Amino acid sequence: MKIAIVAPEVFPVPPIRGGAVETGIEEHSSNLIEHDVHIFGIADSELPLFEKRGHRTYHRFQRTLFDKLLLSSWRLPFKQSHSKWYYWPYCQWVVKKVKEIQPDLIRVHSRIQFVPWLRAAAPEAKIILCIHNESNLEGERVWSREAIEACDVITGCSQMMTEEIVKRHPFCVGRTRILYNGVNIESFQPYWNRTREREALRKENGFSEGPIILYVGRLVEEKGVHLLIEAFERVHPAVPNAKLLIVGSRTFSDERPTPYIESLRKKAEGFEKYIHFIGHVSHKDISRYYLMSDIVAFPSLWREPFGLVVVEAMASGLPVVAFDQGGPAEIIQNGKDGILVPKEKGLEGFTEALMQLIKNPALREKIGREARQTAESRFTWKEVAKNFLALCEALKSPEVTEKELLHTCS
């Protein structure tokens, strides 16, 4: 099968500049080895415009200065990002390439704006639109009935996400299905398989003594990092040798300071020996921080659609503390392979959960081992690819009913 995968216009694939969607595209496509996969994304100075790696062919769009201005939604707030013309240069380049290769299936990430154009370019292809975030659902003009009907299936990365798709756009009823993200269980190994490396890393970084709580993610208010710092400062008197490692920046590889980041550093004043701001760490190196750690905190205050950090931590054999909402509530089985805190319990509940784990190494290990099993059984990229291909096969079958399609690989 010839498969075209269309990445958003933000970061390159492979994810050398970060990006959860781009990471997912790279990992997922690596498991489609029996198929001819074409990946469309943006160019980067460290990557060629055209590249073939095994079963995958990468096509990269070289942006002009005009294109860069047009595609910089976070810097130019006056632009109409939900107009179908907004992504025009990149969209039309992808459409031209798709018309040339005529794939059997097109998987579009996040951009329903592209779908009508792609349907016209490859009328026989099956089109799967993948939604990763609620922000992808904005714009009544682009989420027209015509655009929705041009999609054969619209997938959400969690049940919460698929429900939100239908809630906002009722014409999507009957077209949605869940396709979870995954984790590379070879890259993210449990600490009990790498004890010597773990000890060496902790010693090398000056963290030989005491339990380590790890945060990985963007440093923005909705991620709840301020709440985590407050919780840690409450834990500290009871466990004075504990450490908190905060890995991340404003957005993936962008290290520029923001007022929120400055407020976090101010909040941590007086705890510099115990709270460490690491900054951005590339995805290929992030497993080292999981390996050093004992607990992963996921204090997001908004409903995360999925939570790649959660499954990365679980694959690393670490217990995760998260609020009981969104994607994490679908991934974690409370008390078995992680801890879910009722959102209404806020800071108090999060602190209590951290304290429970930090003072009980046996419980940490028990939950961590269960977490690894969950990652292995439910969230490998191999499993994701299997479910995706099952969905593709169902789409190709003329006999399949809508009900059967929606229950494929559930």
N, C-alpha and C positions, 0 to 999 in steps of 0.2 A: 504494500500500500504506500502511495506517495502522500506524505503528510506535510502540510505547511503550518508552521507555528509563528504567529505574529505577536511580537513583544510590544509593550508600550514604548513610547518615545523618550523615556527618561534615562535609563542606564543601559550599558551594553551587555550582551550575552557572549561568553561567560561573564559572571557577575564580578568583574575586576574592580568595579566601583561600588559594590554592594547592591542591595535591592532584593527583597524577599521574592517578588514575582520572577525576577531574572534568575535567582538561585533555583527556584522551582522549575523553570523552563530547562535549565541546564541539567539538573538532576533527573527530571522526568524523562527528557529526551534521550538521556544516556541509556535508558532501559528499553528503548524502542529499536533494538539492534537488528531486527528482521525487516525493518521498514526503511524507506528512502525519506529521510527527514530534512526539511528545509526550514531554517530558522531565520526570521527577518527581524532585524533590530537596528540600532543606531551605531554609527562608527565611533571609534576611540583611537587615539594616537598610538596605543600599544597593540592594536589589533588590525589585521589586514581587512580591506573592504570585502574581499571574497576569500573564503577559506573552507577547505574540506577536511573533516576529521572523521575517518571511518564512515559510518552510515549517515553522518550529519554534514550538511552543507550550510555554512553561515553566509548570509547576505547582509551587508551593513550599509546603511544610508549615511552618506556624507553630507552633513548639514552646512548650508551657507550661513552667513551672518543673519540674513533675513529669516531663515528657518529657525535659527537659534532664538531669535527674538520672539518669533511666533509660537515656539514650543516651550517658552519659559513661563509657565502659568503661575509659579509661585513668586516670580519677581515682577510681573506686570499685571497687577490686579485689575486693570481696566479692560483686559481682553475678555472676549466672550468664549470661555473655555468649553461651553456646552453647545456651541454652534457646530453643525456638521462640517463647517468650513475650517474650523480651528486647527485641525491636524492635517490640513490639506496637502502640504508638500510630502510629508512622510507617507500619508495614506495613499496618495496617487503613485508614489514610487513602489509601494508594496503591491498595489493593484496591478501595475504594469508587470511586475515580476511574476505574480500569481497567474496572470493571463498567459505568460510565456510557458510556465511549467505545468499548468493545469493539474493541480493536485486532486487526489480523491477525497481528501478531508482537509479542512482548514480549521485550526484552533486559534481563535482570537482572544487575547488576554485584555480584559478591562475596557476595550473601546468598541462600544456598539456603533459609534460613528462610522467605523470602517465596513460594517457588515453589508449594507446595501450595495456599496461599490464592489465589494468582493463577490457578492452574489451575481452581479452583472458580469464580472470578469470570468467567473468559473461557475456557470449555471448548474453543472452536473455535480459539483462537489457538495459534500455534507459540511455544514458549518456549525461548530460548537463555540459558543461565546462563554468565556470563563470570567466570573465576577469574583473579585477578591476583597472588595471594600465597599462600604456604603456610599462613598463618594463617587464610585463608578456608576451609581444609579441616578445621579442628578441630571437634570435637563430634559424637560418634557418634549422638546422639539426633537432631540436625538432619539429618545425612547418612544418613537412613533410606532403605531401598529404595523406599518410597513416594515420598519427595521426589525421589530420583534418577530414578525412572520418570516423574515429572511433567515432567521436562525432555526436550525433543526432542533437544537437543544441549548438551554442556558444552564450552566452549572454554577453552583455556589460552593465555596470551600468549606461550608458547614451547613447544618440544618438551619441555624439562625440566619445565615446569609440567604439561603433559598427562600425562606419565609419572608425575608425583607424584600426580596426581588418581587414576589407576588403581591405583597402588601402595597408597595409603591407603584407597581405597574401590573394591574389585574389581567391585562392581555397575555401575561406570561403564564397564566394558569395552564397546566398540562404540558409545559415545555421545560420545567426546571427539574434538576436532579443534583444530588450531592456528589461531589468528587473532592474528597479530602486531600490536603497536601501531605507531604511525607518528610522523612529524615533519612540521611545516609548512615546506616547503622555500622558501616565499616569505618567511616570518618569519626563518628562519635561513639567511642568505646567506653564501657563502664570502668571506673577507677580500679576495681578489683582485678582487672586484666592487665593493668599497667601501674602497679604499685611503686615500682622503682622510679619510673618516669615521673609519677605524681610527687613522690618525695623530693626528687631532684628539682622539679619545677618550683615547688613551694620554697625550698631552701634558696634557690637562685633568686627568687623574687622577694625574699625576706618574710615569708609567711609560714615559717616552720611550725609555729605554735598557734593553737587555737582554731576553732571552726571558722569557715569562710562562707559568707552569704554572697551570692553573685546576682547582679542585675545585668542583663544584656538587652539593649534596645535603644531607640531614639530617646533623646533627652528633651521631651516635650511634656507639657502639663498633663495631657490626657493619659500619659503612661504612668502617672502616679509616683514618680521618683521622689518627690518631696514627702509623700506619705511614707515611703520606705525609709527615708533618712530619719524621720520622726520615730518610726517603729524601732529602728536600730538603736537610736539613742535611748529608748526605753529598755531595750534588751541589754545594753552595755553594762549597767551596774551589776546585773546578775551574772553576766559572762564577760568579764573585763578583757579577756584575750581574744574575743571574737573580732572578725574583720568584715568589712563590707566593700566589695569591689564593684564599681559602677563602670560598665563597659558600654561606650556609645557616644554619639555626638548629636548635633541637631537633626541631621538626616543622613544616615548611612555614612559616606566618606566625607561629608562636609563638616569641617572642624571649626567653622567660624562661631564665635561666642554669641549668645543671645541673652536678653534680660533674664529669661527663665534659668538658663544654665548658671548665670552669675548668682541668682537667688539660691540655687542649690548649693553652690560653694560657700555662700554666706551662712546658710543653714548648718553646714557641716563644720563651721569654725569651732575650734576647740577639740575636734575629733580627728585632726589630720593624721594621727598615728593609726587610726582605726578605719577611717573612710577614705578610700583611694579612688580617684577619678582616673580611669585608664585611657579614656578617649576611644576613638574608632579603632577597631581591630578587624582586619580582613576576614572574610568567611573561612578562608583556608587555614587561618591561625586560631580561630575562636575556640576550637575544641580544647586547646591548651588551658583555657580559663575554666572551662567546665571540669577538666581533669583535676585542677587544683582545688576545686570548691566542694562544699558539703551540702549546700542548700541553694536552690535557685528561687529567687523572689520574682513574681510576675504581678506587680501591683496595679495593672491597668485599671483606670477608672471608667473607661468607656467599654462598650461591648466589642471586644476584639473578634474579628470574623473567624480567625483560626488561632494563630499563635505558634509560629515556627520555633520560637525559643522554648516553648513548653515541650515539644516533642524532641528537640535537641537535648534538652536537659534529661528527659526520661531515657533516651537512648544512652546517655552518659551515666545512667544509674543513680540519678539524683532526685530527691523529692522536690516537688514544686509546690509553692504556696501561691494561690491565685484567688481572685474573687469569683464567686459562683455565678458566672454570667458568660454569654458569648461562646466563642470557640472552646476556651479552656474547660467550660462546664460539660462539653461533649467529649473532650479528650480524657479528662481526669475522672477516675472513680474515687470519690471522696473517702479518705481514710485508708484506701487500699494502695493506690499508686500515686498519690498526691494528696494535698489538702486544699479544699475549696472553702473559702470564707464567705459567709452571707454578706452581700454588699452593704446591707444596712448596719452591719457591725463595724464597718469602716476601720479606722486606725486601731481601735481596741482589739477587734477580731484578728486583724493581720498580725499585730504584735503578739497576741496569744498563740497563734499558729507557729510563728517563728520561734517563740520561746519553747513551745512543746518539742519542736524538732531539735533545736540547738542544744537542749539539755538532755536529750535522749539519743545517744549514738546508735543504740540497737534499733530504735524505731526508724531512724534515718535510713539505716541499711535495709531493713525489712521493706520499707516503702520504695526505696531506690531499686531494689531487686525486682519488685513487682512492676515498677515503672519501665524497667528495661524490657521485661516480658511483653508489656503492652506495646511498646515501640516496635518490637520484633514481630508481633502478631498482627498489628493493625496499621502501622504507619510507615512501613518501608516504601521507598520509591518503586521497588519492584511490585509491591502490592498496588500502588497507585497506577502504575503502568498497566497492570493486569485489568483493573477496573475500567481504565480508560479504553483499552482495546476491546473489552466486552461491550462497552457502550458503542464503540465504532461499528462492531459487527452487528449489533442490534439495529443501528441506523441503516446499514446496508441491506438488511433483510426486508423485502417488500411485504412479507406476511406479518411482521411484528406489529402488534397493536400499541396504542399509546400507553395503556396500562402496563403492558409487558416491558416497554422501553423504560418507563420510569422506575421499574423495580429491578432492572438489570444490575447485577452486582451489588445489590443493597445489603 
